[in-house]
Amino acid sequence: MASKLLQLQSKACQATKFVTQHGTTYYKQLLEQNKQYIQEPPTVEKCNLLAKQLLYTRLASIPGRRDAFWKEVDYVKNLWKNRQDLKVEDAGIAALFGLECFAWFCAGEIVGRGFTFTGYYV
């Protein structure tokens, strides 16, 4: 057990040295590659302004997203009215989509339970 702890400590020291030596280079390279996204001057006030712009831009996009949602609902209603014209491929895709949604729901439940299949810890 002590040997494993020493190995782990050695690996942590190596990782720390690597980050210390190469971290600033990576940081500078990342900023250089993405400099077109950096707002000048990079101040707290500018960050607050951008946060407000993002919030209100998203709020302004709600009517467009609502209209797109209702178009999708109308499309599904139209498909349901004309379900006799539905191809087997379309029904198979819809079934697979429903199965995928159910699988993601089950995965979320398992994660929420703390990665147990039997139930919640109480």
C-alpha positions, -999 to 999 in steps of 0.1 A, spaced: 0 0 0 28 24 9 45 17 -25 13 25 -43 10 58 -24 46 67 -33 39 59 -69 9 81 -69 28 109 -52 56 106 -78 31 108 -107 14 138 -91 48 156 -88 56 148 -124 22 162 -135 27 193 -115 61 199 -130 47 194 -165 19 219 -160 43 244 -144 66 242 -174 41 240 -202 9 255 -188 17 292 -196 27 282 -231 -6 264 -237 -25 293 -222 -8 319 -245 -13 296 -275 -50 292 -267 -55 330 -263 -36 336 -296 -57 311 -315 -89 326 -302 -80 363 -301 -109 372 -324 -133 364 -296 -116 385 -269 -133 418 -262 -110 448 -255 -106 460 -228 -110 427 -208 -125 443 -177 -152 432 -152 -175 459 -166 -171 445 -201 -179 410 -188 -210 423 -171 -221 440 -203 -216 408 -224 -235 388 -198 -264 412 -200 -263 412 -238 -263 374 -238 -293 372 -215 -314 397 -234 -305 383 -268 -317 349 -256 -349 364 -242 -354 382 -276 -350 348 -294 -379 332 -274 -407 342 -299 -388 327 -328 -381 295 -309 -417 293 -299 -428 297 -335 -404 269 -345 -418 247 -318 -454 251 -330 -443 244 -366 -428 211 -354 -460 203 -335 -481 211 -366 -458 188 -387 -463 159 -362 -500 165 -362 -500 164 -400 -480 132 -399 -505 116 -375 -534 126 -397 -518 110 -427 -503 80 -408 -516 56 -435 -491 72 -459 -463 68 -434 -434 47 -446 -419 19 -425 -386 37 -425 -401 68 -409 -419 47 -383 -386 29 -375 -368 61 -371 -395 74 -347 -394 42 -327 -356 44 -324 -358 80 -313 -383 70 -286 -361 42 -275 -331 65 -273 -351 90 -252 -361 62 -228 -325 49 -226 -312 84 -217 -340 87 -191 -329 54 -176 -292 65 -176 -302 97 -158 -321 78 -132 -292 55 -126 -268 84 -122 -293 102 -100 -294 71 -77 -256 71 -73 -249 45 -100 -271 18 -85 -298 -2 -103 -318 -12 -72 -330 21 -57 -321 53 -39 -299 54 -8 -320 65 21 
